Amino acid sequence: MSALRYAAHKTLETLQIYWELVRIMVPVTIVTEVMSRTGLIELAAPALAPIMGLFGLPPELGLAWLTGMLVGIWGAIATIFTLVPVTSMSVADITVFSSLVLIAHGLPIEQKIIQKAGPGFAITTMIRIAGAIAYAMILHHVYAATGWLSEPVDPAWAPTVVSNDWFGFFAGLGEALFYMLAILLSLAWGLEALKVTGIMTLLMRFLAPALRLAGIRGEAGQFTAVGLFLGISYGGGLLIREARSGRLSSRQVFISCVFMGFAHSIIEDTIIVVALGADVLGVLAGRLMFAVAATALIAHFLRSVPDEALLHGCFGKRTANSDRPAD
């Protein structure tokens, strides 16, 4: 009977996480879609065009990155080849652009999920965009100095832009929410199985050195690893529960969210951009090293920040776990 009660409690807990995500994703997705369909995103795109020069990219790609930041990675992909001819870009170009999109995409939804875990929306969004710009600039200068990946891009596939009506949009949204619930339930019970069998311990032992370098320790590492492999929606959703429980310090919550912003959904997203012609070393290995180094730098800086200043500056308010000791 106790096992049944535990199962019911675990399922209810997961449904509560799911409801939190639905309350964020549905309104933000609808508002962003309205902005896209009414041309508001396109109107704002010229402001990003000069920034593309920092990465040696065509100014037209400013619209693609803005679309990616607001709509998501698929929004950027759907527009990129309609803006710039494939033959005019090199493998280096598509790798640099992909790095921008991989780090900074779907910000309204993903950063709202991060905000629910505690850290402020504005500061984590700025850190994520700054990280995307910094890493893309590093890649651009390395490629420009060495001449690596200068050959024309030859994508394995090119996306076809499909114009859906509102019925198609809401049908797609409903399907996405259904699959997200199925994944969350499977993930919650999968994590329990991994813990019971000891596999989670082995996985964390493998990831621990890199996460320790980034300043992430203990329980926070498990949820950061979930975000790393499955995305912010899942890692952040689980982190919301842990942050509210008070079992994690505010510093660990913030550092975990920063790391997930730099590196998340590394399997699915990497496969997508590699199929577009991006170099796997730049969009995967290099991005992971950058995520560890950049997060470690931020964690090092936070050690000198008093708890009260951290809570007001990075969280915007006193959190429930503010009395936890600093890590």
Residue pairs with C-beta under 8 A, 6 or more apart in sequence:
10 188
10 189
10 192
11 185
11 188
13 188
13 241
14 184
14 185
14 188
16 241
17 184
17 237
17 238
17 240
17 241
18 180
18 181
18 184
18 237
20 116
20 237
20 240
21 113
21 180
21 184
21 233
21 237
22 177
24 109
24 112
24 113
24 116
25 109
25 177
25 233
26 173
26 177
28 108
28 109
28 112
29 109
29 173
31 108
32 70
32 71
32 108
32 109
33 71
33 169
35 41
35 70
36 67
36 70
36 71
36 75
41 63
41 66
41 67
41 70
41 71
42 63
44 66
45 62
45 63
45 66
45 67
46 62
47 62
48 62
48 63
48 65
48 66
49 59
49 60
49 62
49 63
50 59
50 62
51 62
51 133
52 58
52 59
52 60
52 61
52 62
52 65
53 59
54 133
54 136
54 137
54 140
55 96
55 97
55 100
55 136
55 137
55 139
55 140
56 93
56 96
56 140
56 144
57 93
57 96
57 97
58 83
58 84
58 88
58 89
60 83
60 84
61 80
61 83
61 84
61 97
63 79
63 83
64 76
64 79
64 80
64 83
64 97
64 101
65 76
65 97
65 100
65 101
65 104
67 75
67 76
67 78
67 79
68 75
68 76
68 77
68 100
68 101
68 104
68 105
68 106
69 104
69 105
69 106
69 107
69 129
70 106
70 107
70 108
71 106
72 105
72 106
72 109
73 101
73 102
73 105
73 106
73 269
73 272
74 159
75 105
76 101
76 105
77 101
77 159
77 272
77 276
78 159
78 161
79 161
80 97
80 276
81 158
81 159
82 161
86 152
86 153
86 155
86 158
87 152
89 152
89 153
89 277
90 149
90 150
90 151
90 152
90 153
91 149
91 150
91 151
91 152
91 153
91 277
91 278
91 279
92 139
92 140
92 143
92 144
92 148
92 149
92 150
92 279
93 153
94 153
94 155
94 273
94 276
94 277
94 278
95 139
95 143
95 149
95 278
95 279
95 282
95 283
96 136
96 139
96 140
96 143
96 282
97 136
98 273
98 276
98 278
98 282
98 283
99 132
99 135
99 136
99 139
99 282
99 283
99 286
99 287
100 132
100 133
100 136
101 132
101 273
102 132
102 269
102 270
102 273
102 283
102 287
103 128
103 131
103 132
103 135
103 261
103 262
103 263
103 287
104 128
104 129
104 131
104 132
107 125
107 128
107 129
109 233
110 232
110 233
110 236
110 261
111 121
111 124
111 125
111 128
112 121
113 232
113 233
113 236
113 237
113 240
114 121
114 124
114 232
114 236
114 257
114 260
114 261
115 121
115 124
116 236
116 240
117 236
117 239
117 240
117 243
117 253
117 257
118 243
118 250
118 253
118 254
118 257
118 315
118 319
119 253
119 254
119 257
119 258
119 314
119 315
120 313
120 314
120 315
120 316
123 313
123 314
124 254
124 257
124 258
124 261
127 258
127 261
127 298
128 261
128 262
131 261
131 262
131 290
131 291
131 294
134 290
134 294
135 262
135 286
135 287
135 290
135 294
138 290
139 282
139 286
142 148
143 149
143 150
149 279
149 282
153 276
153 277
154 277
155 275
155 276
155 277
156 275
156 276
156 277
157 275
157 276
158 276
164 172
180 233
183 230
183 234
184 234
184 237
187 226
187 230
187 234
187 238
191 200
191 222
191 226
191 238
193 199
194 200
194 203
195 201
200 222
203 225
204 221
204 222
204 225
207 221
207 225
207 228
208 221
210 288
210 292
211 217
211 221
211 224
211 225
211 259
213 292
213 296
214 255
214 259
214 291
214 292
214 295
214 296
214 299
215 255
215 295
215 296
215 298
215 299
215 300
215 302
215 327
216 224
216 252
216 255
216 256
216 259
216 295
216 299
217 252
217 327
218 248
218 252
218 327
219 242
219 247
219 248
220 239
220 242
220 248
220 252
220 253
220 255
220 256
223 235
223 238
223 239
223 242
223 256
224 235
224 239
224 256
224 259
224 260
225 235
226 234
226 235
226 238
227 234
227 235
227 236
227 239
227 256
227 259
227 260
227 264
227 265
228 235
228 259
228 260
228 263
228 264
228 266
229 265
229 266
229 267
230 264
230 265
231 264
231 265
231 268
232 260
232 261
232 264
232 265
235 260
235 264
236 257
236 260
239 248
239 253
239 256
239 257
242 248
242 253
243 253
243 319
243 320
243 321
244 320
246 320
246 321
246 324
247 321
248 256
248 321
248 324
249 321
249 324
249 325
249 326
249 327
250 307
250 310
250 311
250 314
250 315
250 319
250 321
250 322
250 324
251 299
251 302
251 310
251 326
251 327
252 327
253 321
254 302
254 310
254 314
254 315
255 295
255 298
255 299
255 302
258 294
258 295
258 298
259 291
259 292
259 295
262 287
262 290
262 291
262 294
262 295
263 287
263 288
263 291
266 284
266 287
266 288
270 280
270 283
270 284
273 283
274 280
274 283
302 310
302 314
303 326
305 313
307 322
307 326
311 317
311 318
311 319
311 322
312 318
